[in-house]
Amino acid sequence: MTRGSTFAQVFTLGTVPVYLFSMRVRILIAAVLVALGAGLGLSGCRKNEIQEIVNQGYLPPFTLPDSLTLTYGQRVQLDLPAEYQGLQHVALAFSFKNNPKVKLTANDSLTTMLAEAVTIDPATRRVSLDASKLYPTNMLSATTGLRTPATYQATLTATSDVGFKPVESAIKIRVVPAQLNIAELPTADKIPYGYGIYDKKPLAYTIDYVGLNATNTALALHVNGRPDGKISLAGQQVVVAADAGDPAQKSEWIYDLIPSLTKDGYAVANRQFRVVLMPKPKFFFGTYYSEYDLTVLENRVVVRLGMAYTSKAPAFFPDKYKGTYRLKGIEKDGAAYTDFSQVFSVDAATGKVSVALNPVLAVGSYKVTVQTQATTGLLLETALTLVME
């Protein structure tokens, strides 16, 4: 009897080497031989020969990813090689012996939780990982003071009852907190901003669980910096009090907030966002870069005398307070100017200033004042100077 490939020793069935059969057939042959040996009561040398035939080498290899990073609540399925589909006389099971023997809650051990979260379906031979049944790794519970390990470890082992040697594959699992959303703010921004003005009304921001199961969870709120007691949780909302911000309501004020969804004291999901309170909206002709708090004025433009012209829309920030626009008045070279020919106009929806093609305007500077009423009721105005040459 000679040794062949990694997966089988070479022996013959009639005149055909067994290693030429598929793995499924080889396991079937081995099972039959074992049954025959037991049924016929063979002993001595014949038993040894059968045992040697049965010891055919290793099962087919399978490789799980070395490591996986999952988001809390995420579910992932992994398929084993096609050779394992319907393969008889093979058992598959997960072991979690390489994890620390600790309890992560008052009732459940880490091994118990992993056994529920990392499973294999015996019918489909498909591995399932459910991160909603685990806590984020390397995290301290505010309730128990217990810390989860840096990674969870699971080892899948395949064993055979007809003499094939077992094979196994290990995987390290890292779980990170999920990201909540704030219903009133953009979801794409890494740190979304909410804006408000001092108008003696509270602001409310609704926390979106993005489909996470909220059973046995609680919301917590962390306020970075020095909390002033003006921010609170009310149900599923973060509420900014009507008197929050600058007591004199003259300066801009920023609250840096992190609501968290906790389970057994572990923060399983969170989202950082900021609320900016300001005396009144920014309204001017030009561009405002909110991420840098940078203002670029473009409120003076040279226009060819008698030609038509339309300006850019004025900047208005925060946009949610934007109302409608109207032409409030015109000055020419510092003196009031009456536009009898209605050469000048303001678009009510955008605030753009237009000058019609005309033969009536003279050389000089025309200051056009545009007024808007914010949705809060606040009246704002700004001016665009058109230099006719």
BALOBA-1460 file (C-alpha; in Angstrom, 3 decimals):
// residues 389
<rec num="1" residu="m" x="0.000" y="0.000" z="0.000"/>
<rec num="2" residu="t" x="1.545" y="3.330" z="-1.045"/>
<rec num="3" residu="r" x="0.828" y="6.901" z="0.095"/>
<rec num="4" residu="g" x="-0.672" y="9.247" z="-2.483"/>
<rec num="5" residu="s" x="-1.974" y="12.800" z="-2.312"/>
<rec num="6" residu="t" x="-2.565" y="14.977" z="0.761"/>
<rec num="7" residu="f" x="-6.209" y="13.944" z="0.949"/>
<rec num="8" residu="a" x="-6.003" y="10.139" z="0.553"/>
<rec num="9" residu="q" x="-3.810" y="7.092" z="0.729"/>
<rec num="10" residu="v" x="-3.800" y="5.054" z="-2.476"/>
<rec num="11" residu="f" x="-5.454" y="1.660" z="-2.349"/>
<rec num="12" residu="t" x="-7.329" y="-0.268" z="-5.016"/>
<rec num="13" residu="l" x="-10.896" y="-1.368" z="-5.362"/>
<rec num="14" residu="g" x="-10.614" y="-4.134" z="-7.954"/>
<rec num="15" residu="t" x="-8.194" y="-2.570" z="-10.409"/>
<rec num="16" residu="v" x="-9.191" y="1.101" z="-9.818"/>
<rec num="17" residu="p" x="-7.148" y="3.261" z="-7.379"/>
<rec num="18" residu="v" x="-9.550" y="4.770" z="-4.844"/>
<rec num="19" residu="y" x="-7.943" y="8.233" z="-4.999"/>
<rec num="20" residu="l" x="-9.433" y="8.528" z="-8.489"/>
<rec num="21" residu="f" x="-12.914" y="8.594" z="-6.965"/>
<rec num="22" residu="s" x="-14.531" y="11.816" z="-5.725"/>
<rec num="23" residu="m" x="-14.390" y="12.601" z="-2.021"/>
<rec num="24" residu="r" x="-18.088" y="11.758" z="-1.654"/>
<rec num="25" residu="v" x="-17.529" y="8.298" z="-3.218"/>
<rec num="26" residu="r" x="-14.420" y="7.650" z="-1.129"/>
<rec num="27" residu="i" x="-16.311" y="8.404" z="2.087"/>
<rec num="28" residu="l" x="-19.114" y="6.089" z="0.957"/>
<rec num="29" residu="i" x="-16.609" y="3.294" z="0.220"/>
<rec num="30" residu="a" x="-14.996" y="3.800" z="3.601"/>
<rec num="31" residu="a" x="-18.371" y="3.646" z="5.340"/>
<rec num="32" residu="v" x="-19.243" y="0.396" z="3.534"/>
<rec num="33" residu="l" x="-15.905" y="-1.152" z="4.454"/>
<rec num="34" residu="v" x="-16.357" y="-0.230" z="8.102"/>
<rec num="35" residu="a" x="-19.852" y="-1.715" z="8.073"/>
<rec num="36" residu="l" x="-18.629" y="-4.904" z="6.401"/>
<rec num="37" residu="g" x="-15.832" y="-5.282" z="8.888"/>
<rec num="38" residu="a" x="-18.240" y="-4.935" z="11.784"/>
<rec num="39" residu="g" x="-20.928" y="-7.141" z="10.214"/>
<rec num="40" residu="l" x="-18.650" y="-10.023" z="9.262"/>
<rec num="41" residu="g" x="-16.834" y="-10.038" z="12.574"/>
<rec num="42" residu="l" x="-13.430" y="-9.936" z="10.893"/>
<rec num="43" residu="s" x="-10.473" y="-10.075" z="13.233"/>
<rec num="44" residu="g" x="-6.720" y="-10.071" z="13.337"/>
<rec num="45" residu="c" x="-4.848" y="-9.148" z="10.178"/>
<rec num="46" residu="r" x="-8.045" y="-8.620" z="8.153"/>
<rec num="47" residu="k" x="-9.338" y="-6.075" z="10.681"/>
<rec num="48" residu="n" x="-6.038" y="-4.209" z="10.500"/>
<rec num="49" residu="e" x="-6.231" y="-4.112" z="6.716"/>
<rec num="50" residu="i" x="-9.710" y="-2.637" z="6.825"/>
<rec num="51" residu="q" x="-8.646" y="-0.077" z="9.423"/>
<rec num="52" residu="e" x="-5.711" y="0.905" z="7.234"/>
<rec num="53" residu="i" x="-8.022" y="1.303" z="4.245"/>
<rec num="54" residu="v" x="-10.445" y="3.394" z="6.278"/>
<rec num="55" residu="n" x="-7.687" y="5.757" z="7.457"/>
<rec num="56" residu="q" x="-7.664" y="7.543" z="4.143"/>
<rec num="57" residu="g" x="-6.165" y="10.954" z="5.050"/>
<rec num="58" residu="y" x="-7.771" y="14.358" z="5.554"/>
<rec num="59" residu="l" x="-11.179" y="15.674" z="4.666"/>
<rec num="60" residu="p" x="-11.348" y="18.330" z="1.939"/>
<rec num="61" residu="p" x="-9.880" y="21.621" z="3.159"/>
<rec num="62" residu="f" x="-12.046" y="24.681" z="3.726"/>
<rec num="63" residu="t" x="-10.859" y="28.154" z="4.531"/>
<rec num="64" residu="l" x="-12.813" y="30.820" z="6.379"/>
<rec num="65" residu="p" x="-11.606" y="34.438" z="6.240"/>
<rec num="66" residu="d" x="-8.752" y="34.972" z="8.691"/>
<rec num="67" residu="s" x="-10.664" y="37.908" z="10.141"/>
<rec num="68" residu="l" x="-13.938" y="39.754" z="9.704"/>
<rec num="69" residu="t" x="-15.027" y="43.187" z="10.865"/>
<rec num="70" residu="l" x="-18.781" y="43.410" z="11.339"/>
<rec num="71" residu="t" x="-21.008" y="46.304" z="12.297"/>
<rec num="72" residu="y" x="-23.333" y="45.693" z="15.228"/>
<rec num="73" residu="g" x="-26.611" y="44.390" z="13.826"/>
<rec num="74" residu="q" x="-25.015" y="43.090" z="10.625"/>
<rec num="75" residu="r" x="-25.671" y="39.524" z="9.472"/>
<rec num="76" residu="v" x="-23.236" y="37.643" z="7.214"/>
<rec num="77" residu="q" x="-23.345" y="34.181" z="5.634"/>
<rec num="78" residu="l" x="-20.352" y="32.197" z="4.359"/>
<rec num="79" residu="d" x="-20.464" y="29.168" z="2.068"/>
<rec num="80" residu="l" x="-18.220" y="26.127" z="2.460"/>
<rec num="81" residu="p" x="-16.650" y="24.473" z="-0.629"/>
<rec num="82" residu="a" x="-19.028" y="22.626" z="-2.950"/>
<rec num="83" residu="e" x="-17.494" y="19.288" z="-1.864"/>
<rec num="84" residu="y" x="-19.210" y="19.672" z="1.517"/>
<rec num="85" residu="q" x="-22.696" y="20.074" z="0.094"/>
<rec num="86" residu="g" x="-24.554" y="16.852" z="0.862"/>
<rec num="87" residu="l" x="-21.376" y="15.093" z="2.030"/>
<rec num="88" residu="q" x="-22.286" y="12.125" z="4.255"/>
<rec num="89" residu="h" x="-20.517" y="10.870" z="7.394"/>
<rec num="90" residu="v" x="-19.117" y="14.349" z="8.115"/>
<rec num="91" residu="a" x="-20.003" y="16.524" z="11.105"/>
<rec num="92" residu="l" x="-19.297" y="20.277" z="11.316"/>
<rec num="93" residu="a" x="-19.204" y="22.224" z="14.556"/>
<rec num="94" residu="f" x="-17.850" y="25.488" z="15.954"/>
<rec num="95" residu="s" x="-15.608" y="25.698" z="18.986"/>
<rec num="96" residu="f" x="-14.966" y="28.866" z="21.000"/>
<rec num="97" residu="k" x="-12.290" y="27.500" z="23.325"/>
<rec num="98" residu="n" x="-9.720" y="30.138" z="22.298"/>
<rec num="99" residu="n" x="-11.728" y="32.952" z="23.892"/>
<rec num="100" residu="p" x="-11.299" y="34.106" z="27.488"/>
<rec num="101" residu="k" x="-13.686" y="32.381" z="29.887"/>
<rec num="102" residu="v" x="-15.577" y="35.432" z="31.055"/>
<rec num="103" residu="k" x="-19.132" y="36.645" z="31.559"/>
<rec num="104" residu="l" x="-20.151" y="39.753" z="29.652"/>
<rec num="105" residu="t" x="-23.439" y="40.126" z="31.517"/>
<rec num="106" residu="a" x="-24.709" y="38.920" z="34.848"/>
<rec num="107" residu="n" x="-26.246" y="35.856" z="33.161"/>
<rec num="108" residu="d" x="-24.509" y="35.012" z="29.877"/>
<rec num="109" residu="s" x="-20.948" y="33.818" z="29.337"/>
<rec num="110" residu="l" x="-18.964" y="34.816" z="26.274"/>
<rec num="111" residu="t" x="-19.048" y="31.221" z="25.010"/>
<rec num="112" residu="t" x="-22.847" y="31.105" z="25.257"/>
<rec num="113" residu="m" x="-23.210" y="34.356" z="23.319"/>
<rec num="114" residu="l" x="-20.801" y="33.227" z="20.602"/>
<rec num="115" residu="a" x="-22.631" y="29.908" z="20.235"/>
<rec num="116" residu="e" x="-25.823" y="31.849" z="19.460"/>
<rec num="117" residu="a" x="-24.145" y="34.350" z="17.140"/>
<rec num="118" residu="v" x="-21.857" y="32.042" z="15.125"/>
<rec num="119" residu="t" x="-23.631" y="28.968" z="13.766"/>
<rec num="120" residu="i" x="-23.616" y="26.507" z="10.885"/>
<rec num="121" residu="d" x="-26.707" y="25.080" z="9.256"/>
<rec num="122" residu="p" x="-26.268" y="21.268" z="9.104"/>
<rec num="123" residu="a" x="-28.545" y="21.034" z="6.045"/>
<rec num="124" residu="t" x="-27.045" y="23.772" z="3.860"/>
<rec num="125" residu="r" x="-23.526" y="23.692" z="5.360"/>
<rec num="126" residu="r" x="-23.683" y="27.486" z="5.453"/>
<rec num="127" residu="v" x="-21.980" y="29.539" z="8.185"/>
<rec num="128" residu="s" x="-24.021" y="32.393" z="9.704"/>
<rec num="129" residu="l" x="-22.675" y="35.266" z="11.788"/>
<rec num="130" residu="d" x="-25.149" y="37.551" z="13.565"/>
<rec num="131" residu="a" x="-23.452" y="40.611" z="15.069"/>
<rec num="132" residu="s" x="-26.710" y="41.717" z="16.704"/>
<rec num="133" residu="k" x="-26.156" y="38.923" z="19.248"/>
<rec num="134" residu="l" x="-22.704" y="40.204" z="20.221"/>
<rec num="135" residu="y" x="-21.356" y="43.388" z="21.753"/>
<rec num="136" residu="p" x="-18.764" y="45.611" z="20.064"/>
<rec num="137" residu="t" x="-15.268" y="44.318" z="20.780"/>
<rec num="138" residu="n" x="-12.823" y="45.983" z="23.172"/>
<rec num="139" residu="m" x="-15.623" y="47.923" z="24.853"/>
<rec num="140" residu="l" x="-16.316" y="48.582" z="28.521"/>
<rec num="141" residu="s" x="-19.821" y="48.194" z="29.923"/>
<rec num="142" residu="a" x="-20.956" y="51.240" z="31.871"/>
<rec num="143" residu="t" x="-23.270" y="48.946" z="33.850"/>
<rec num="144" residu="t" x="-21.066" y="46.003" z="34.845"/>
<rec num="145" residu="g" x="-17.555" y="47.349" z="34.295"/>
<rec num="146" residu="l" x="-16.742" y="44.282" z="32.172"/>
<rec num="147" residu="r" x="-14.788" y="44.668" z="28.921"/>
<rec num="148" residu="t" x="-15.258" y="42.631" z="25.771"/>
<rec num="149" residu="p" x="-12.111" y="41.069" z="24.224"/>
<rec num="150" residu="a" x="-10.256" y="42.761" z="21.377"/>
<rec num="151" residu="t" x="-11.540" y="40.050" z="18.994"/>
<rec num="152" residu="y" x="-13.869" y="37.095" z="19.186"/>
<rec num="153" residu="q" x="-12.452" y="33.761" z="17.967"/>
<rec num="154" residu="a" x="-14.350" y="30.882" z="16.395"/>
<rec num="155" residu="t" x="-12.916" y="27.606" z="15.072"/>
<rec num="156" residu="l" x="-14.908" y="25.437" z="12.654"/>
<rec num="157" residu="t" x="-13.950" y="21.744" z="12.694"/>
<rec num="158" residu="a" x="-15.035" y="19.017" z="10.269"/>
<rec num="159" residu="t" x="-14.862" y="15.449" z="11.566"/>
<rec num="160" residu="s" x="-15.578" y="12.108" z="9.882"/>
<rec num="161" residu="d" x="-16.963" y="8.886" z="11.358"/>
<rec num="162" residu="v" x="-15.319" y="6.731" z="8.674"/>
<rec num="163" residu="g" x="-11.677" y="7.403" z="9.375"/>
<rec num="164" residu="f" x="-10.837" y="10.641" z="7.588"/>
<rec num="165" residu="k" x="-8.714" y="12.992" z="9.645"/>
<rec num="166" residu="p" x="-10.430" y="16.227" z="10.801"/>
<rec num="167" residu="v" x="-9.742" y="19.652" z="9.325"/>
<rec num="168" residu="e" x="-10.410" y="23.039" z="10.870"/>
<rec num="169" residu="s" x="-10.314" y="26.743" z="10.100"/>
<rec num="170" residu="a" x="-10.260" y="29.651" z="12.578"/>
<rec num="171" residu="i" x="-11.671" y="33.122" z="12.207"/>
<rec num="172" residu="k" x="-11.218" y="36.280" z="14.266"/>
<rec num="173" residu="i" x="-14.282" y="38.501" z="14.510"/>
<rec num="174" residu="r" x="-14.262" y="42.193" z="15.330"/>
<rec num="175" residu="v" x="-17.530" y="44.023" z="15.984"/>
<rec num="176" residu="v" x="-17.789" y="47.820" z="15.763"/>
<rec num="177" residu="p" x="-20.709" y="50.010" z="16.891"/>
<rec num="178" residu="a" x="-23.399" y="50.791" z="14.340"/>
<rec num="179" residu="q" x="-24.080" y="54.369" z="13.263"/>
<rec num="180" residu="l" x="-27.317" y="56.055" z="14.206"/>
<rec num="181" residu="n" x="-28.840" y="58.779" z="12.060"/>
<rec num="182" residu="i" x="-30.385" y="62.104" z="13.000"/>
<rec num="183" residu="a" x="-33.669" y="62.327" z="11.097"/>
<rec num="184" residu="e" x="-33.501" y="66.102" z="10.523"/>
<rec num="185" residu="l" x="-29.856" y="66.172" z="9.346"/>
<rec num="186" residu="p" x="-27.924" y="64.862" z="6.296"/>
<rec num="187" residu="t" x="-26.900" y="61.214" z="6.686"/>
<rec num="188" residu="a" x="-23.835" y="61.410" z="4.413"/>
<rec num="189" residu="d" x="-21.893" y="63.912" z="6.562"/>
<rec num="190" residu="k" x="-19.363" y="62.398" z="8.936"/>
<rec num="191" residu="i" x="-20.425" y="64.859" z="11.626"/>
<rec num="192" residu="p" x="-23.734" y="66.453" z="10.608"/>
<rec num="193" residu="y" x="-24.560" y="69.988" z="11.758"/>
<rec num="194" residu="g" x="-27.890" y="71.355" z="12.855"/>
<rec num="195" residu="y" x="-28.391" y="75.143" z="12.902"/>
<rec num="196" residu="g" x="-30.753" y="77.346" z="14.811"/>
<rec num="197" residu="i" x="-31.157" y="80.989" z="15.720"/>
<rec num="198" residu="y" x="-32.024" y="82.596" z="19.012"/>
<rec num="199" residu="d" x="-35.804" y="82.785" z="18.694"/>
<rec num="200" residu="k" x="-36.873" y="81.587" z="22.169"/>
<rec num="201" residu="k" x="-38.066" y="78.226" z="20.833"/>
<rec num="202" residu="p" x="-36.642" y="74.791" z="21.657"/>
<rec num="203" residu="l" x="-35.098" y="72.614" z="18.951"/>
<rec num="204" residu="a" x="-35.591" y="68.856" z="18.691"/>
<rec num="205" residu="y" x="-33.551" y="66.255" z="16.787"/>
<rec num="206" residu="t" x="-34.975" y="62.750" z="16.321"/>
<rec num="207" residu="i" x="-32.670" y="59.738" z="16.630"/>
<rec num="208" residu="d" x="-33.133" y="57.169" z="13.867"/>
<rec num="209" residu="y" x="-32.188" y="53.605" z="14.901"/>
<rec num="210" residu="v" x="-31.672" y="52.679" z="11.204"/>
<rec num="211" residu="g" x="-33.474" y="49.374" z="11.612"/>
<rec num="212" residu="l" x="-31.663" y="48.178" z="14.738"/>
<rec num="213" residu="n" x="-33.668" y="46.137" z="17.202"/>
<rec num="214" residu="a" x="-34.259" y="48.425" z="20.183"/>
<rec num="215" residu="t" x="-35.441" y="45.639" z="22.519"/>
<rec num="216" residu="n" x="-33.638" y="45.783" z="25.895"/>
<rec num="217" residu="t" x="-31.726" y="48.899" z="24.844"/>
<rec num="218" residu="a" x="-31.597" y="52.418" z="26.238"/>
<rec num="219" residu="l" x="-30.573" y="55.806" z="24.890"/>
<rec num="220" residu="a" x="-27.785" y="57.794" z="26.494"/>
<rec num="221" residu="l" x="-26.491" y="61.256" z="25.646"/>
<rec num="222" residu="h" x="-22.968" y="62.576" z="26.047"/>
<rec num="223" residu="v" x="-22.296" y="66.319" z="25.750"/>
<rec num="224" residu="n" x="-18.687" y="67.139" z="24.921"/>
<rec num="225" residu="g" x="-17.075" y="70.123" z="26.596"/>
<rec num="226" residu="r" x="-18.770" y="71.664" z="29.622"/>
<rec num="227" residu="p" x="-22.446" y="70.668" z="29.770"/>
<rec num="228" residu="d" x="-24.697" y="73.567" z="30.782"/>
<rec num="229" residu="g" x="-27.863" y="71.558" z="31.388"/>
<rec num="230" residu="k" x="-29.576" y="72.965" z="28.292"/>
<rec num="231" residu="i" x="-29.504" y="69.687" z="26.317"/>
<rec num="232" residu="s" x="-31.688" y="66.732" z="27.289"/>
<rec num="233" residu="l" x="-33.207" y="63.487" z="26.047"/>
<rec num="234" residu="a" x="-36.975" y="63.235" z="25.685"/>
<rec num="235" residu="g" x="-37.979" y="59.828" z="24.383"/>
<rec num="236" residu="q" x="-36.198" y="59.390" z="21.073"/>
<rec num="237" residu="q" x="-35.303" y="63.077" z="20.703"/>
<rec num="238" residu="v" x="-32.392" y="65.288" z="21.672"/>
<rec num="239" residu="v" x="-33.919" y="68.560" z="22.834"/>
<rec num="240" residu="v" x="-32.110" y="71.917" z="22.842"/>
<rec num="241" residu="a" x="-33.743" y="74.258" z="25.357"/>
<rec num="242" residu="a" x="-35.197" y="77.604" z="24.249"/>
<rec num="243" residu="d" x="-32.634" y="79.473" z="26.400"/>
<rec num="244" residu="a" x="-29.632" y="77.376" z="25.266"/>
<rec num="245" residu="g" x="-26.448" y="78.918" z="23.946"/>
<rec num="246" residu="d" x="-25.079" y="82.383" z="24.722"/>
<rec num="247" residu="p" x="-27.043" y="83.830" z="27.666"/>
<rec num="248" residu="a" x="-26.971" y="87.237" z="25.939"/>
<rec num="249" residu="q" x="-27.947" y="85.576" z="22.628"/>
<rec num="250" residu="k" x="-25.377" y="87.665" z="20.768"/>
<rec num="251" residu="s" x="-22.646" y="85.125" z="19.997"/>
<rec num="252" residu="e" x="-22.601" y="81.866" z="18.074"/>
<rec num="253" residu="w" x="-22.681" y="78.780" z="20.303"/>
<rec num="254" residu="i" x="-21.879" y="75.156" z="19.388"/>
<rec num="255" residu="y" x="-23.019" y="72.005" z="21.183"/>
<rec num="256" residu="d" x="-21.088" y="68.798" z="20.384"/>
<rec num="257" residu="l" x="-23.397" y="65.867" z="21.073"/>
<rec num="258" residu="i" x="-23.108" y="62.050" z="20.965"/>
<rec num="259" residu="p" x="-26.311" y="60.063" z="21.509"/>
<rec num="260" residu="s" x="-25.697" y="56.328" z="22.041"/>
<rec num="261" residu="l" x="-27.864" y="53.241" z="21.965"/>
<rec num="262" residu="t" x="-26.733" y="51.021" z="24.835"/>
<rec num="263" residu="k" x="-27.386" y="47.385" z="25.652"/>
<rec num="264" residu="d" x="-26.314" y="45.997" z="29.034"/>
<rec num="265" residu="g" x="-24.140" y="49.104" z="29.356"/>
<rec num="266" residu="y" x="-22.306" y="48.576" z="26.039"/>
<rec num="267" residu="a" x="-22.667" y="51.311" z="23.409"/>
<rec num="268" residu="v" x="-23.838" y="49.268" z="20.418"/>
<rec num="269" residu="a" x="-24.598" y="52.299" z="18.192"/>
<rec num="270" residu="n" x="-23.918" y="56.033" z="18.304"/>
<rec num="271" residu="r" x="-23.697" y="59.190" z="16.223"/>
<rec num="272" residu="q" x="-21.890" y="62.456" z="16.809"/>
<rec num="273" residu="f" x="-23.561" y="65.646" z="15.636"/>
<rec num="274" residu="r" x="-23.353" y="69.351" z="16.413"/>
<rec num="275" residu="v" x="-25.921" y="72.053" z="16.954"/>
<rec num="276" residu="v" x="-24.952" y="75.644" z="16.146"/>
<rec num="277" residu="l" x="-26.986" y="78.496" z="17.614"/>
<rec num="278" residu="m" x="-26.555" y="81.963" z="16.129"/>
<rec num="279" residu="p" x="-28.081" y="85.423" z="16.510"/>
<rec num="280" residu="k" x="-29.459" y="85.534" z="12.987"/>
<rec num="281" residu="p" x="-28.866" y="83.836" z="9.635"/>
<rec num="282" residu="k" x="-26.021" y="84.863" z="7.344"/>
<rec num="283" residu="f" x="-27.431" y="86.741" z="4.353"/>
<rec num="284" residu="f" x="-25.234" y="88.427" z="1.750"/>
<rec num="285" residu="f" x="-24.184" y="88.384" z="-1.890"/>
<rec num="286" residu="g" x="-21.266" y="85.977" z="-2.086"/>
<rec num="287" residu="t" x="-20.424" y="82.492" z="-0.837"/>
<rec num="288" residu="y" x="-20.443" y="81.007" z="2.655"/>
<rec num="289" residu="y" x="-18.362" y="77.904" z="3.448"/>
<rec num="290" residu="s" x="-20.035" y="76.550" z="6.577"/>
<rec num="291" residu="e" x="-17.414" y="73.891" z="7.306"/>
<rec num="292" residu="y" x="-14.786" y="76.637" z="7.651"/>
<rec num="293" residu="d" x="-17.107" y="79.457" z="8.746"/>
<rec num="294" residu="l" x="-15.616" y="81.398" z="5.800"/>
<rec num="295" residu="t" x="-17.410" y="84.299" z="4.092"/>
<rec num="296" residu="v" x="-16.480" y="85.470" z="0.588"/>
<rec num="297" residu="l" x="-18.249" y="88.693" z="-0.389"/>
<rec num="298" residu="e" x="-19.253" y="89.318" z="-4.012"/>
<rec num="299" residu="n" x="-21.434" y="92.369" z="-3.493"/>
<rec num="300" residu="r" x="-19.946" y="94.747" z="-6.053"/>
<rec num="301" residu="v" x="-20.128" y="93.991" z="-9.791"/>
<rec num="302" residu="v" x="-19.232" y="95.997" z="-12.905"/>
<rec num="303" residu="v" x="-21.926" y="95.837" z="-15.619"/>
<rec num="304" residu="r" x="-21.757" y="97.210" z="-19.145"/>
<rec num="305" residu="l" x="-24.105" y="100.188" z="-19.427"/>
<rec num="306" residu="g" x="-27.479" y="99.339" z="-21.007"/>
<rec num="307" residu="m" x="-26.835" y="95.568" z="-21.142"/>
<rec num="308" residu="a" x="-28.923" y="92.876" z="-19.450"/>
<rec num="309" residu="y" x="-27.505" y="91.220" z="-16.350"/>
<rec num="310" residu="t" x="-28.540" y="88.646" z="-13.700"/>
<rec num="311" residu="s" x="-26.596" y="88.161" z="-10.481"/>
<rec num="312" residu="k" x="-25.876" y="84.992" z="-8.523"/>
<rec num="313" residu="a" x="-28.333" y="84.126" z="-5.786"/>
<rec num="314" residu="p" x="-27.391" y="85.610" z="-2.409"/>
<rec num="315" residu="a" x="-26.012" y="83.288" z="0.256"/>
<rec num="316" residu="f" x="-28.447" y="82.407" z="3.020"/>
<rec num="317" residu="f" x="-27.396" y="80.203" z="5.895"/>
<rec num="318" residu="p" x="-28.798" y="78.100" z="7.472"/>
<rec num="319" residu="d" x="-30.820" y="77.261" z="4.397"/>
<rec num="320" residu="k" x="-33.782" y="75.884" z="6.374"/>
<rec num="321" residu="y" x="-34.708" y="79.416" z="7.517"/>
<rec num="322" residu="k" x="-34.792" y="80.787" z="3.982"/>
<rec num="323" residu="g" x="-37.959" y="82.651" z="3.014"/>
<rec num="324" residu="t" x="-38.914" y="84.738" z="-0.036"/>
<rec num="325" residu="y" x="-37.161" y="87.812" z="-1.397"/>
<rec num="326" residu="r" x="-38.235" y="91.244" z="-2.575"/>
<rec num="327" residu="l" x="-36.671" y="94.452" z="-3.860"/>
<rec num="328" residu="k" x="-36.653" y="96.948" z="-0.977"/>
<rec num="329" residu="g" x="-35.010" y="99.945" z="-2.627"/>
<rec num="330" residu="i" x="-32.376" y="101.382" z="-4.986"/>
<rec num="331" residu="e" x="-29.777" y="104.122" z="-4.574"/>
<rec num="332" residu="k" x="-27.700" y="105.727" z="-7.318"/>
<rec num="333" residu="d" x="-24.414" y="107.227" z="-6.187"/>
<rec num="334" residu="g" x="-25.708" y="107.441" z="-2.598"/>
<rec num="335" residu="a" x="-29.086" y="109.040" z="-3.409"/>
<rec num="336" residu="a" x="-32.518" y="107.388" z="-3.613"/>
<rec num="337" residu="y" x="-33.373" y="106.261" z="-7.107"/>
<rec num="338" residu="t" x="-36.854" y="105.630" z="-8.506"/>
<rec num="339" residu="d" x="-36.969" y="102.902" z="-11.137"/>
<rec num="340" residu="f" x="-39.799" y="104.225" z="-13.311"/>
<rec num="341" residu="s" x="-38.934" y="101.892" z="-16.191"/>
<rec num="342" residu="q" x="-38.732" y="98.815" z="-13.930"/>
<rec num="343" residu="v" x="-35.264" y="97.961" z="-15.176"/>
<rec num="344" residu="f" x="-34.339" y="96.294" z="-11.868"/>
<rec num="345" residu="s" x="-36.081" y="93.217" z="-10.443"/>
<rec num="346" residu="v" x="-35.538" y="90.542" z="-7.776"/>
<rec num="347" residu="d" x="-36.557" y="86.913" z="-8.151"/>
<rec num="348" residu="a" x="-38.841" y="86.116" z="-5.223"/>
<rec num="349" residu="a" x="-37.689" y="82.490" z="-4.973"/>
<rec num="350" residu="t" x="-33.920" y="82.878" z="-5.393"/>
<rec num="351" residu="g" x="-33.109" y="86.504" z="-4.565"/>
<rec num="352" residu="k" x="-31.215" y="87.008" z="-7.834"/>
<rec num="353" residu="v" x="-31.032" y="90.631" z="-9.004"/>
<rec num="354" residu="s" x="-31.702" y="91.245" z="-12.707"/>
<rec num="355" residu="v" x="-31.171" y="94.283" z="-14.926"/>
<rec num="356" residu="a" x="-33.160" y="94.396" z="-18.165"/>
<rec num="357" residu="l" x="-31.706" y="95.462" z="-21.492"/>
<rec num="358" residu="n" x="-32.361" y="99.206" z="-21.449"/>
<rec num="359" residu="p" x="-31.502" y="102.655" z="-22.836"/>
<rec num="360" residu="v" x="-32.397" y="104.591" z="-19.658"/>
<rec num="361" residu="l" x="-29.678" y="103.972" z="-17.080"/>
<rec num="362" residu="a" x="-26.796" y="106.413" z="-16.770"/>
<rec num="363" residu="v" x="-23.214" y="105.775" z="-15.760"/>
<rec num="364" residu="g" x="-22.897" y="105.373" z="-11.991"/>
<rec num="365" residu="s" x="-23.207" y="102.983" z="-9.027"/>
<rec num="366" residu="y" x="-26.607" y="101.462" z="-8.300"/>
<rec num="367" residu="k" x="-27.048" y="99.945" z="-4.869"/>
<rec num="368" residu="v" x="-29.915" y="97.422" z="-4.896"/>
<rec num="369" residu="t" x="-31.202" y="96.403" z="-1.461"/>
<rec num="370" residu="v" x="-32.848" y="92.973" z="-1.205"/>
<rec num="371" residu="q" x="-35.003" y="92.013" z="1.753"/>
<rec num="372" residu="t" x="-36.058" y="88.557" z="2.936"/>
<rec num="373" residu="q" x="-38.183" y="87.307" z="5.774"/>
<rec num="374" residu="a" x="-36.782" y="84.170" z="7.381"/>
<rec num="375" residu="t" x="-39.153" y="81.376" z="8.322"/>
<rec num="376" residu="t" x="-38.654" y="82.435" z="11.949"/>
<rec num="377" residu="g" x="-40.218" y="85.802" z="11.084"/>
<rec num="378" residu="l" x="-36.933" y="87.695" z="11.223"/>
<rec num="379" residu="l" x="-36.512" y="90.396" z="8.518"/>
<rec num="380" residu="l" x="-33.073" y="90.504" z="6.913"/>
<rec num="381" residu="e" x="-31.614" y="92.619" z="4.157"/>
<rec num="382" residu="t" x="-28.454" y="92.876" z="2.103"/>
<rec num="383" residu="a" x="-27.281" y="94.982" z="-0.838"/>
<rec num="384" residu="l" x="-25.655" y="94.442" z="-4.231"/>
<rec num="385" residu="t" x="-23.881" y="97.363" z="-5.912"/>
<rec num="386" residu="l" x="-23.904" y="97.386" z="-9.718"/>
<rec num="387" residu="v" x="-21.394" y="99.729" z="-11.289"/>
<rec num="388" residu="m" x="-22.648" y="100.791" z="-14.719"/>
<rec num="389" residu="e" x="-19.827" y="101.748" z="-17.110"/>
